[in-house]
Amino acid sequence: MDNGSLQLTFKGVLMKKSSNLYNEACKYIPGGVNSPVRAFRSVGGKPIFIERGKGSKIWDIDGNEYIDFVLSWGPLILGHADERIVNAVKESVEKGSSFGAPTKAEVDIARLIVEMVPSIEKVRMVNSGTEATMSAIRLARAYTRRDKIVKFNGCYHGHGDSFLIKAGSGSLTYSLPSSPGVTKCVTKNTIIAEYNDLENIKKIFLENKGEISSVIIEPIAGNMGLVLPEMDFLNGLREITKEEGSLLIFDEVITGFRVSKGGAQEYFGITPDLTTLGKIIGGGFPVGAFGGRSEIMNILAPDGPVYQAGTLSGNPVAMIAGYHTLKILKENPDIYNYLDKLGEKLEDGILDNIKISGAKGVQFVRFGSLSCLFFNNDKVKNAIDALNSSTERYSAYFKEMIKRGIYIAPSQFEISFLSSAHGRDDIENFIKANYSSLKTVFD
């Protein structure tokens, strides 16, 4: 059956307005959505159209209320419509929405990023995480004068051509494009490695001596579900790239300012050469950034020959929202302790539920305010393991959670987020819904 023909319910009631609007959207927008995962194809059903959000809650156009654990895929660490951010944005918009010229807000947020992120001495603002990673790769190739890059199977770095690769018959082969429109000549210099496999990395460098410009990695993988790094793996990766004269790029679009005020690199004590950022640094507005050591960043135009530009880069509204978000996080470090305690409560409740509900083949993974439920018999350490998860069971689970007013990611391979706006009651409601949903799925 076509997933799009199925319909989700909220507490047994059809979401008619969302259904009708989706049908209308399909007339004008490919797939009816502007980003594929929003179409709910992997879980079955038509997407839910959201009307508004406040704090930890969102409301759809049918008037249904949900506790939101997606949070715009991570940016809203302070929750929806935080008054401090809203007021700052209103003041900014009243002065003008865009100028195509420098503003003080760009300097303010750049200074704050440099102060907070260990690896960044200079930073360039862009409009999305995809722009950030594309630009970082170009910069790394220019700096090292090498063409090849290494990325990891299951790590997502946006939809730039060089990143839309899937592994071939082996992780050491140059892989075929995984999207039509991406040419072999673009992807021939991308090598796929396996996450948490240091021996694999050593072999790749041995077989490509002096040719690898950079290795790009999510220090905590969040796009094959939540997959945690083994510490020897990250430390080993840092040592190998230094020895080989290659740049290590941490893609902290998800983890930046999320797992600590200085990101995963601060938490793990590992300093990459370049870092890409997004999500939280825009305070809910479109944004991206990349930064690193001054000697690398200084070869960007206009100081150097590496060209990168953007009409709306450093948009004042996004800069203001991001600046105030980062300022709040820097001045209130207890936010991270609070989020971790919420995460612990969630973890304890879900692990208890798995035991007493009779659910078999379920793995719960958490890191701070990030979490994921794998319908998998084994611990997930890489993309190969993740792909053994049951998407059918996740689909059933997702629908049961939606029925109970809990909004989670419509994909087995995405993750859940917490915000400072979430309270203990929100977590308790999630745990109750989780128990009932697991019982239904496994009965």
C-alpha positions in Angstrom: 0.0 0.0 0.0 1.2 3.5 -0.7 2.3 5.0 2.6 0.8 8.4 1.6 -2.7 6.8 1.4 -2.6 5.9 5.1 -3.8 8.3 7.6 -2.6 8.9 11.2 -5.0 9.5 14.0 -4.8 11.5 17.2 -6.6 9.7 20.1 -8.6 7.8 17.5 -9.6 10.9 15.5 -8.6 11.5 11.9 -6.4 14.6 11.2 -8.7 15.9 8.4 -7.2 19.4 8.0 -3.6 18.0 7.8 -4.8 15.4 5.3 -6.5 17.9 3.1 -3.6 20.4 3.2 -1.2 17.6 2.3 -3.2 16.7 -0.7 -3.2 20.4 -1.7 0.6 20.6 -1.1 1.2 17.7 -3.4 -0.2 19.8 -6.3 2.5 22.4 -6.0 5.5 20.9 -4.0 7.3 17.7 -4.9 6.1 15.1 -2.5 4.1 17.8 -0.7 7.1 18.7 1.5 10.2 20.7 1.4 12.4 18.1 3.1 11.9 14.4 2.4 11.6 13.0 6.0 8.7 15.4 6.7 6.5 13.3 4.3 6.2 10.5 6.8 6.9 7.9 4.1 9.1 5.7 6.3 6.4 5.4 9.0 3.3 5.4 6.8 0.7 8.1 6.8 0.3 11.7 5.8 2.3 14.4 7.5 1.1 16.5 10.4 0.9 20.2 9.6 2.0 22.3 12.6 0.3 25.6 13.3 2.1 26.9 16.4 4.5 26.0 19.2 5.1 27.2 22.8 7.6 25.8 25.3 7.7 22.0 25.0 4.4 21.8 23.1 3.2 22.1 19.5 -0.3 22.2 18.0 -1.3 21.0 14.6 -3.9 22.6 12.3 -6.6 20.2 13.6 -6.0 21.6 17.1 -4.3 18.6 18.5 -1.6 19.2 21.2 1.7 17.2 21.3 4.7 17.2 23.6 7.5 17.9 21.0 10.6 15.8 21.1 11.8 16.8 17.6 12.2 20.5 18.3 12.7 21.4 14.6 15.3 18.6 14.5 17.4 20.1 17.3 17.8 23.9 17.1 15.2 24.7 19.8 17.2 23.9 22.9 15.3 26.6 24.8 11.9 25.4 23.5 9.4 27.0 21.2 8.9 30.7 21.1 11.1 31.5 24.1 10.2 35.1 25.0 13.8 36.2 25.2 14.5 35.1 21.6 11.1 36.4 20.3 11.6 39.8 21.8 15.1 40.1 20.4 13.9 39.0 16.9 11.0 41.5 16.9 13.4 44.3 17.7 15.7 43.2 14.9 13.0 42.8 12.3 11.7 46.2 13.0 15.0 47.6 11.9 15.0 45.7 8.7 15.2 42.0 7.7 18.3 42.0 5.5 20.9 44.4 4.1 23.5 42.4 2.2 26.1 44.4 4.2 27.9 43.7 7.5 26.0 44.3 10.8 27.2 44.3 14.4 25.2 41.1 15.1 27.6 39.2 12.9 30.5 40.3 14.9 28.8 39.6 18.2 27.9 36.0 17.4 31.3 35.3 15.8 33.0 36.5 19.0 30.8 34.3 21.1 31.4 31.2 18.9 35.1 31.7 19.1 34.9 32.1 22.9 32.8 28.9 23.3 34.1 26.4 20.7 37.7 25.2 21.4 38.8 24.6 17.8 37.5 27.9 16.3 39.7 30.9 16.0 37.8 32.4 13.1 34.3 31.6 11.8 32.4 32.2 8.5 28.6 32.3 8.7 26.5 30.7 6.0 22.8 29.7 5.6 22.7 26.0 6.3 24.6 23.0 7.5 24.9 21.8 4.0 26.7 25.0 3.0 28.9 24.7 6.0 30.1 21.2 5.2 30.5 21.9 1.5 32.6 24.9 2.2 34.7 23.2 4.9 35.6 20.4 2.4 36.6 22.9 -0.3 38.7 24.8 2.3 40.4 21.6 3.4 41.2 20.5 -0.1 42.7 23.9 -0.9 44.7 24.1 2.4 46.2 20.6 2.0 46.4 20.6 -1.8 44.8 17.1 -1.8 41.6 16.0 -3.4 40.3 12.9 -1.5 38.1 13.0 1.5 36.9 10.3 3.9 33.3 10.2 5.2 31.6 7.6 7.3 28.9 5.3 6.3 25.7 6.5 8.0 26.9 10.0 8.8 25.0 12.7 7.1 26.6 16.0 6.2 23.9 17.6 4.1 23.0 17.1 0.5 26.2 18.3 -1.2 27.2 16.0 -4.1 30.4 14.8 -2.4 28.4 13.6 0.6 25.6 11.7 -1.2 27.4 8.5 -1.3 26.6 5.0 -0.1 29.2 2.2 0.5 29.8 -0.2 -2.4 30.8 -3.8 -2.0 33.5 -2.9 0.6 34.2 0.1 2.7 37.5 0.8 1.0 36.1 1.2 -2.5 35.2 4.4 -4.2 31.4 4.4 -3.9 28.7 5.0 -6.4 26.4 8.0 -6.1 23.3 7.3 -4.0 21.2 10.0 -5.8 20.6 10.5 -9.5 22.1 13.7 -10.6 25.3 13.1 -8.7 28.1 12.2 -11.1 30.8 9.6 -10.6 33.5 12.1 -11.3 32.3 14.2 -8.3 32.2 11.2 -6.0 35.4 9.4 -7.1 37.4 11.3 -4.5 35.1 10.3 -1.6 36.1 7.3 0.4 33.6 5.6 2.7 34.7 4.3 6.1 32.9 2.5 8.9 32.1 4.3 12.1 33.9 3.1 15.2 36.3 1.0 13.1 39.8 2.4 13.6 41.5 -0.4 11.7 39.4 0.5 8.7 40.7 4.0 8.9 44.3 2.9 9.2 43.9 0.8 6.1 42.3 3.6 4.1 45.2 5.9 4.9 47.8 3.2 4.1 46.2 2.7 0.6 45.8 6.4 -0.1 49.2 7.7 1.3 49.5 11.5 1.0 46.2 11.9 -0.9 43.6 12.5 1.8 42.8 16.1 2.4 40.4 15.5 5.3 38.2 13.2 7.3 34.7 14.5 8.2 32.7 12.9 11.0 29.8 13.5 13.3 31.6 13.1 16.7 28.3 11.7 17.9 26.4 10.2 15.0 22.8 11.4 14.8 21.7 10.5 11.4 21.6 6.7 11.5 19.8 6.9 14.8 22.0 7.8 17.8 25.3 6.0 17.6 27.9 6.8 20.2 31.6 6.9 19.4 34.1 4.7 21.1 36.7 7.0 22.7 39.6 5.1 21.3 38.1 5.6 17.9 37.9 9.4 18.1 41.3 9.8 19.8 42.8 7.4 17.2 41.2 9.4 14.4 42.8 12.6 15.7 46.2 11.0 16.0 46.1 9.5 12.5 45.0 12.7 10.7 47.7 14.6 12.5 50.4 12.1 11.5 49.2 12.0 7.8 48.8 15.8 7.4 45.1 15.6 6.9 42.5 17.8 8.4 40.0 16.4 10.9 36.5 18.0 10.5 33.9 17.7 13.2 30.4 18.1 11.9 28.8 19.5 15.0 25.6 20.8 13.3 23.7 18.6 15.8 26.1 18.4 18.7 27.3 22.0 18.7 26.1 23.8 21.8 23.8 20.8 22.4 26.0 18.3 24.4 28.0 21.1 26.1 28.5 24.8 25.6 31.6 23.9 23.5 30.0 21.0 21.7 31.2 17.4 21.5 34.8 18.5 21.1 34.8 20.2 24.5 33.0 17.2 26.1 35.5 14.7 24.7 38.6 16.9 24.9 39.4 16.4 21.2 40.2 19.5 19.0 39.5 19.1 15.3 41.1 21.4 12.6 37.7 22.6 11.3 34.2 22.5 12.8 30.8 22.9 11.0 27.9 24.3 12.9 24.2 24.9 12.4 20.8 24.4 14.1 21.3 26.0 17.6 23.4 28.9 16.4 20.4 30.2 14.5 18.0 30.1 17.4 15.4 28.5 15.1 16.3 30.5 12.0 18.1 29.2 8.9 21.8 29.2 9.5 25.1 27.4 9.3 28.8 28.2 10.0 32.2 26.7 9.7 35.4 27.7 11.5 38.8 26.6 12.7 42.4 27.7 13.0 43.2 31.2 11.7 45.9 29.9 9.3 43.3 27.7 7.6 40.4 30.2 7.6 42.6 33.0 6.3 42.8 31.4 2.8 39.1 32.2 2.4 38.2 35.1 0.1 38.6 38.0 0.4 41.8 37.4 2.2 42.7 34.3 0.2 41.9 32.5 -3.0 39.2 30.1 -1.8 35.9 31.5 -2.9 32.7 31.2 -0.8 29.8 33.7 -0.7 26.1 34.0 0.2 23.5 36.8 -0.3 21.9 36.1 3.0 24.9 34.9 5.0 25.0 36.6 8.3 21.3 37.6 8.1 20.7 40.0 11.0 17.6 38.3 12.2 19.2 34.9 12.4 22.3 36.4 13.9 20.3 38.1 16.7 18.4 34.9 17.4 21.5 32.8 17.5 23.5 35.3 19.6 20.9 35.5 22.3 20.5 31.7 22.3 24.2 31.2 22.7 24.5 34.0 25.3 21.8 32.3 27.4 23.6 29.0 27.2 26.9 30.5 28.1 25.6 32.4 31.1 23.4 29.5 32.3 25.6 26.4 32.2 23.2 24.6 34.6 20.9 24.2 31.6 23.1 21.2 30.5 22.9 19.6 34.0 19.1 20.1 33.8 18.9 18.5 30.4 21.0 15.6 31.5 18.8 14.9 34.5 15.8 15.0 32.3 17.5 12.6 30.0 18.4 10.3 32.9 14.8 10.2 34.0 13.7 9.4 30.5 16.3 6.7 30.2 15.4 5.0 33.5 11.7 5.0 32.6 12.2 3.6 29.1 14.6 0.9 30.3 12.1 -0.2 32.9 9.3 -0.2 30.3 11.4 -2.4 28.0 11.8 -4.9 30.8 8.2 -5.0 32.0 6.3 -4.6 28.7 7.6 -7.8 27.2 9.3 -5.9 24.3 12.0 -7.9 22.7 14.8 -6.6 20.4 14.7 -2.9 21.6 17.8 -0.8 22.4 17.6 2.6 24.0 20.6 5.0 23.4 21.1 8.3 25.1 23.7 11.0 25.3 22.7 14.0 27.3 19.6 15.5 25.7 19.8 13.2 22.6 18.2 9.8 22.5 17.0 7.1 20.2 15.0 3.8 20.4 16.3 1.1 18.0 14.1 -1.8 17.3 17.2 -4.0 17.0 18.3 -7.2 18.7 21.9 -5.9 19.1 23.8 -2.9 20.2 24.2 -0.4 17.3 27.8 0.6 16.7 27.7 1.7 13.0 25.4 2.0 10.0 25.5 -1.7 9.2 24.1 -2.5 12.6 21.6 0.4 12.4 20.2 -1.0 9.1 19.3 -4.3 10.8 16.7 -2.4 12.8 13.0 -3.1 12.2 11.5 0.0 10.4 8.2 -1.8 10.5 8.1 -1.9 14.3 9.3 1.6 14.5 6.5 2.7 12.2 3.9 1.0 14.4 5.6 2.5 17.5 5.6 6.0 16.0 1.8 5.8 15.2 1.1 4.7 18.8 3.1 7.6 20.2 1.3 10.1 18.0 -2.0 8.8 19.2 -0.9 9.5 22.7 0.2 13.0 22.0 3.9 12.5 21.8 5.6 13.9 18.7 8.8 12.0 17.9 10.9 11.7 14.7 9.0 10.0 11.8 12.0 7.8 11.1 13.9 5.0 12.8 17.1 6.7 11.8 16.5 10.1 13.4 16.8 11.1 17.0 14.8 12.8 19.8 15.8 16.0 21.5 15.0 17.7 24.9 14.8 21.4 25.6 15.1 23.5 28.8 11.3 24.1 28.3 10.6 20.4 29.0 9.5 19.5 32.5 9.3 16.4 34.6 5.6 16.0 33.7 6.6 16.0 30.0 9.0 13.2 30.6 6.5 11.2 32.7 4.0 11.5 29.9 6.5 10.3 27.4 7.3 7.3 29.6 3.6 6.4 30.0 3.1 6.7 26.3 6.2 4.6 25.6 5.0 1.8 27.8 1.5 1.6 26.2 3.0 1.9 22.8 5.5 -0.9 23.3 2.8 -3.1 24.8 0.6 -2.5 21.7 3.5 -3.1 19.2 4.6 -6.3 20.9 1.2 -7.8 21.9 
